[in-house]
Each structure stands twice: as C-alpha cells, then as structure tokens.
Amino acid sequence: MIEQATKEQLAGTECILALRASQYARHHGELPLPELQKRLTATQLDAKQLALLRDGTEALVGVLATVSEIGGERDYPMQ
C-alpha cells in the first residue's frame, strides 16, 4: 500500500497519524523518543509491546486505506 500511494496520500496519512499521536499523548502522556526508538528496533517483544506494535500497524493501514480511498478507488482489499 505504501509503495502504491502518492506523495499526497502519504502526507495525508502522516498528518492524521500525527494528530492521533498527539491525542494519545494528551490522554496518556508522551512516550519519550528514545523509548519509541528502542521499541522500533527491538528483536524481542513482550505481549504489551507486541499489542502496541499491532495497534500502530493497524492504525497506519487503516488511515492509509482511508486516505487512498479519498484520493481515488483502491485496488486492494481494506481489512
């Protein structure tokens, strides 16, 4: 999906995810950048980290699919 997206669709996705991240930070507090980087490069994940990664990936796919649909018809199934 990312490879097929236009620059405009990726920019729209980035904006929506940035808003969601700021909304999360307001409700739950910010996760320090070094902690995020550590989680992204981890080779082993516990259940909580795995759930966070899964939720983040689902959010990315959902937002990208929505933005792609707004920009035109999608040629892949939306999960």
C-alpha distances in whole Angstrom, upper triangle without the diagonal:
4,5,5,6,10,12,13,10,10,14,14,12,14,17,16,16,19,21,20,21,24,25,25,27,30,30,30,31,29,27,29,26,28,27,24,24,26,23,20,22,24,24,26,25,28,27,26,24,22,22,21,18,17,17,15,12,13,13,10,8,11,11,8,8,11,11,9,12,14,13,13,13,9,10,8,10,10,12
4,5,5,8,10,12,9,8,11,12,10,12,15,15,14,17,19,19,20,23,24,24,26,28,29,29,29,27,25,26,24,25,25,21,21,23,22,18,20,23,23,25,25,27,27,26,23,22,22,20,17,17,17,15,12,13,13,10,9,12,11,8,10,13,11,10,13,15,14,15,15,12,13,12,14,14,15
4,6,8,10,13,11,10,13,15,13,15,18,19,18,20,23,23,23,26,27,27,29,32,33,32,32,30,29,29,26,28,28,24,23,26,24,20,22,24,25,27,27,30,29,29,26,24,25,24,20,20,21,18,16,17,17,14,12,15,15,11,13,16,14,12,15,17,15,16,16,13,13,13,15,16,18
4,7,10,12,10,10,13,14,13,15,18,19,19,21,23,23,24,27,28,28,30,33,34,34,34,32,31,32,29,31,31,27,26,29,27,24,25,28,28,30,30,32,32,31,29,27,27,25,23,22,22,20,17,18,18,14,13,15,14,11,11,14,12,9,12,14,12,12,12,10,10,10,13,14,17
4,7,8,6,6,10,11,10,12,15,15,16,18,20,20,21,24,25,26,28,30,31,31,31,29,29,30,27,29,29,25,25,28,26,23,25,27,28,30,29,32,31,30,28,26,26,24,22,21,21,18,16,17,16,13,12,13,12,8,9,11,9,7,10,12,10,11,12,10,11,12,14,14,17
4,5,5,6,9,10,11,12,14,16,17,18,20,21,22,24,26,27,28,30,32,32,32,30,30,31,28,30,31,27,26,29,28,25,27,30,31,33,32,35,34,33,30,29,29,27,24,24,24,21,19,20,18,15,15,16,14,10,12,13,10,8,12,12,9,11,13,12,14,15,18,17,20
4,5,5,6,9,10,10,12,14,15,16,18,20,21,22,24,25,27,29,30,31,31,28,28,28,25,28,29,25,25,28,27,24,26,29,30,33,32,34,34,33,30,29,29,26,24,24,24,21,19,20,19,15,16,17,14,12,14,15,11,11,14,14,11,14,16,15,17,18,21,20,22
4,5,5,6,9,10,11,12,14,15,17,18,20,21,23,24,26,27,29,30,30,28,28,29,26,29,30,26,26,29,28,25,28,31,32,34,33,35,35,33,31,30,29,27,25,25,24,21,20,20,18,15,16,16,13,11,13,13,9,9,12,11,9,12,15,15,17,18,21,19,22
4,5,5,6,9,10,11,12,14,16,17,18,20,21,23,24,26,27,28,28,26,27,28,25,28,28,24,25,28,26,23,26,29,30,32,31,33,32,30,28,27,26,24,22,22,21,18,17,17,15,12,12,12,10,7,9,9,6,6,9,9,7,10,12,12,15,15,17,16,18
4,5,5,6,9,10,10,12,14,15,16,18,20,21,22,24,26,26,26,24,24,25,22,25,25,21,21,24,23,20,23,25,27,29,28,30,29,28,25,24,24,22,20,20,19,16,15,15,13,10,11,12,10,7,10,11,8,9,12,12,11,14,16,14,16,16,18,17,19
4,5,5,6,9,10,10,12,14,15,17,18,20,21,23,25,25,25,23,23,24,21,24,25,21,22,25,24,21,24,27,29,31,29,31,31,29,27,26,26,23,21,22,20,17,17,18,15,12,14,14,11,10,13,13,9,11,14,13,12,15,18,17,20,20,21,19,21
4,5,5,6,9,10,11,13,14,16,17,19,20,21,23,24,24,23,23,24,23,26,26,22,23,26,25,22,25,28,30,31,30,31,31,28,26,26,25,22,21,21,19,16,16,16,13,11,13,12,9,8,11,10,7,9,12,10,10,14,16,16,19,19,20,17,19
4,5,5,6,8,10,11,12,14,15,16,18,20,21,22,22,21,21,22,20,23,23,19,20,23,21,19,22,25,27,28,26,28,27,25,23,22,21,19,17,17,15,13,12,13,10,8,9,9,6,5,9,9,6,9,12,11,12,15,16,15,18,17,18,15,17
4,6,5,6,9,10,10,12,14,15,16,18,20,21,20,18,18,19,17,20,20,17,18,21,20,17,20,23,25,27,25,27,26,24,22,22,21,18,17,18,16,13,13,14,11,9,12,12,9,9,13,12,10,13,15,15,15,18,20,18,21,20,21,19,20
4,6,5,6,9,10,11,12,14,15,17,19,20,20,18,19,20,18,22,22,19,20,23,22,20,23,26,28,30,28,29,28,26,24,24,23,20,19,20,18,15,16,16,13,11,14,14,10,11,14,13,11,14,16,15,15,19,21,20,23,22,23,20,21
4,5,5,6,9,10,11,12,14,15,17,18,19,17,18,20,19,23,22,19,21,23,22,20,24,26,28,29,26,28,26,24,22,22,21,18,18,18,15,13,14,13,10,9,12,11,7,9,12,10,9,13,14,13,15,18,20,19,22,21,21,18,19
4,5,5,6,9,10,10,12,14,15,16,16,15,15,17,16,19,18,15,17,20,18,16,20,22,24,25,23,24,23,20,19,19,17,14,14,15,12,9,11,11,8,7,11,10,8,10,13,12,11,14,16,16,17,20,21,20,22,21,21,18,18
4,5,5,6,9,10,10,12,14,15,15,13,14,15,14,18,17,14,16,19,18,17,20,22,25,26,24,25,25,22,20,21,19,16,16,17,15,12,14,15,11,11,14,14,11,13,16,15,14,17,19,19,19,23,24,23,26,25,25,22,22
4,5,5,6,9,10,11,13,14,14,13,15,17,17,20,20,17,19,22,21,20,23,25,28,29,26,27,26,23,21,22,20,17,18,19,16,13,16,16,12,12,16,14,12,14,17,15,14,18,19,18,20,23,25,24,27,26,25,22,22
4,5,5,6,9,10,11,12,13,12,14,16,16,20,18,16,18,21,19,18,22,23,26,26,23,24,22,19,18,19,17,14,15,15,12,10,13,13,9,11,14,12,10,13,16,14,15,18,19,19,21,23,25,23,26,24,23,20,20
4,5,5,6,9,10,10,10,9,10,12,12,16,15,12,15,17,16,16,19,21,24,24,21,22,21,18,16,18,16,13,14,15,12,10,13,14,11,12,15,15,13,15,18,17,17,20,22,22,23,26,27,26,28,26,26,22,22
4,5,5,6,9,10,9,8,11,13,13,17,16,14,17,20,18,19,22,23,27,27,24,25,24,20,19,21,19,16,17,19,16,14,17,17,14,15,18,18,15,18,21,20,19,22,24,23,25,28,29,28,31,29,29,25,25
4,5,5,6,9,9,10,12,15,16,20,18,16,20,22,20,20,24,25,28,28,25,25,23,20,20,21,19,16,18,18,15,14,17,17,14,15,19,17,15,18,21,19,19,23,24,23,25,28,29,28,31,29,28,25,24
4,5,5,6,7,8,10,13,14,17,16,14,17,19,17,18,22,22,25,24,21,21,20,16,16,18,15,12,15,16,13,12,15,15,13,15,18,17,16,19,21,20,21,24,25,25,27,29,30,29,31,29,28,24,23
4,5,5,4,5,7,10,12,15,14,13,16,18,17,18,21,22,25,25,22,22,21,18,17,19,17,14,16,18,15,14,18,18,16,17,21,20,19,21,24,23,23,26,28,27,29,32,33,31,34,32,31,28,27
4,6,6,7,11,14,16,19,18,17,20,22,21,22,25,26,29,28,25,25,24,20,20,22,20,17,20,21,18,17,21,21,18,20,23,22,20,23,26,24,24,28,29,28,30,33,34,33,36,34,33,29,28
4,6,9,12,15,17,20,18,17,21,22,20,22,25,26,29,28,24,23,22,18,19,21,18,16,19,20,17,17,20,20,17,20,23,21,20,24,26,24,25,28,29,29,31,34,35,33,36,34,32,29,27
4,7,9,12,15,17,15,15,18,19,18,19,23,22,26,24,21,20,19,15,16,18,16,14,17,18,15,15,19,19,17,20,23,22,21,24,26,26,26,29,31,30,32,35,36,34,36,34,33,29,27
4,7,9,12,15,13,13,17,18,17,19,22,22,25,25,22,21,21,17,17,20,18,15,18,20,17,17,20,21,19,21,24,24,23,25,28,27,27,30,32,32,33,36,37,35,38,36,34,31,30
4,6,9,12,10,10,13,15,14,16,19,20,23,23,20,20,20,17,16,19,18,14,16,19,17,15,19,20,18,19,23,23,21,24,27,26,26,29,31,30,32,35,36,34,36,34,33,30,29
4,6,8,7,7,10,11,11,13,15,16,19,19,17,17,18,14,13,16,16,12,14,17,15,14,17,19,17,18,22,22,21,23,26,26,26,29,31,31,32,35,36,34,36,33,33,30,28
4,6,5,7,9,10,11,13,15,16,19,20,18,19,20,17,15,18,18,15,16,19,18,16,19,22,20,20,24,25,24,25,28,29,28,31,33,33,34,37,38,36,37,35,35,32,31
4,5,5,6,9,10,11,12,14,18,19,18,19,21,18,15,18,19,15,15,19,18,16,18,21,19,19,22,24,22,23,27,27,27,29,32,32,32,35,36,34,35,33,33,31,30
4,5,5,6,9,10,11,12,16,17,16,18,20,18,15,18,19,16,16,20,20,17,19,23,22,21,24,26,25,26,29,30,29,31,34,34,35,37,38,36,37,35,35,33,31
4,5,5,6,9,10,10,14,15,13,14,16,14,11,14,16,13,13,17,17,15,18,20,20,20,23,25,24,25,28,29,29,31,33,34,35,37,38,35,36,34,33,31,29
4,5,5,6,9,10,14,14,13,15,16,13,10,13,14,11,11,14,14,12,14,17,16,16,19,21,20,21,24,25,25,27,30,30,31,33,34,31,33,30,30,27,26
4,5,5,6,9,12,14,13,16,18,16,12,15,16,13,12,16,17,14,15,19,18,17,20,23,22,22,25,27,26,28,31,31,31,34,34,32,33,31,31,29,27
4,6,5,6,10,11,11,13,16,14,11,13,15,13,12,16,17,15,17,20,20,19,22,24,24,25,28,29,29,30,33,34,34,36,37,34,35,32,32,30,28
4,6,5,9,9,8,10,12,11,7,9,12,10,9,12,14,12,13,17,17,17,19,21,22,22,25,26,27,28,31,32,32,34,34,31,32,29,29,27,25
4,6,9,10,10,13,15,13,10,11,13,11,8,12,13,11,12,15,16,15,17,20,20,20,23,24,24,25,28,29,30,32,32,29,29,27,27,25,23
4,6,9,10,13,16,15,12,13,15,14,11,15,17,15,15,18,19,18,20,23,23,23,25,28,27,28,31,32,32,34,34,31,31,29,29,28,26
4,6,7,10,13,13,10,10,14,13,11,14,16,15,16,19,20,19,21,24,25,25,27,29,29,30,33,34,35,36,36,33,33,30,30,28,26
4,7,10,13,14,11,11,15,15,12,15,18,17,17,20,22,21,22,25,26,26,28,30,31,31,34,36,36,37,37,33,33,30,30,28,26
4,7,10,12,9,9,13,13,12,14,17,17,17,20,22,22,23,25,27,27,29,31,32,32,35,37,37,38,38,34,34,31,30,29,26
4,7,8,6,6,9,10,9,11,14,14,15,17,19,20,21,23,25,25,27,29,30,31,33,35,36,37,36,33,33,30,29,27,24
4,6,5,6,9,10,11,12,14,15,16,18,20,21,22,24,26,27,28,30,32,33,34,36,37,39,38,35,35,31,30,28,25
4,6,5,6,9,10,10,12,14,15,16,18,20,21,22,24,26,27,28,30,31,33,34,36,37,36,33,33,30,28,26,23
4,5,5,6,9,10,11,12,14,15,16,18,20,21,22,24,26,27,28,30,31,33,35,36,35,32,33,30,28,26,23
4,5,5,6,9,10,11,12,14,15,16,18,20,21,22,24,26,27,28,30,32,33,34,34,31,32,28,27,25,22
4,5,5,6,9,10,10,12,14,15,16,18,20,21,22,24,26,27,28,30,31,33,32,29,29,26,24,22,19
4,5,5,6,8,10,10,12,14,15,16,18,20,21,22,24,25,27,28,30,31,31,27,28,25,23,20,17
4,5,5,6,9,10,10,12,14,15,16,18,20,21,22,24,26,27,28,30,30,27,28,25,23,21,18
4,5,5,6,9,10,11,12,14,15,16,18,20,21,22,24,26,27,28,28,25,26,23,21,19,17
4,5,5,6,9,10,11,12,14,15,16,18,20,21,22,24,26,27,26,23,23,20,19,16,14
4,5,5,6,9,10,10,12,14,15,16,18,20,21,22,24,26,25,22,24,20,19,16,13
4,5,5,6,9,10,11,12,14,15,16,18,20,21,22,24,24,21,23,20,19,16,14
4,5,5,6,8,10,11,12,14,15,16,18,20,21,22,22,19,20,17,16,13,12
4,5,5,6,8,10,10,12,14,15,16,18,20,21,20,17,18,15,14,11,9
4,6,5,6,8,10,10,12,14,15,16,18,20,20,17,19,17,15,12,11
4,6,5,6,8,10,11,12,14,15,16,18,18,16,17,15,15,12,12
4,6,5,6,9,10,10,12,14,15,16,16,13,14,12,11,8,8
4,6,5,6,9,10,11,12,14,15,15,13,15,12,11,8,8
4,5,5,6,8,10,11,12,14,15,13,16,14,14,10,11
4,5,5,6,8,10,11,12,13,10,13,12,12,10,12
4,6,5,6,9,10,10,10,8,10,9,9,7,9
4,5,5,6,9,10,10,9,13,12,12,9,11
4,5,5,6,9,10,10,13,13,14,12,14
4,5,5,6,7,6,10,10,12,11,14
4,5,5,5,6,9,10,11,10,13
4,6,8,9,13,14,15,13,16
4,7,9,12,14,16,15,18
4,6,10,12,14,14,18
4,7,9,11,11,15
4,6,8,9,12
4,7,9,13
4,7,9
4,6
4
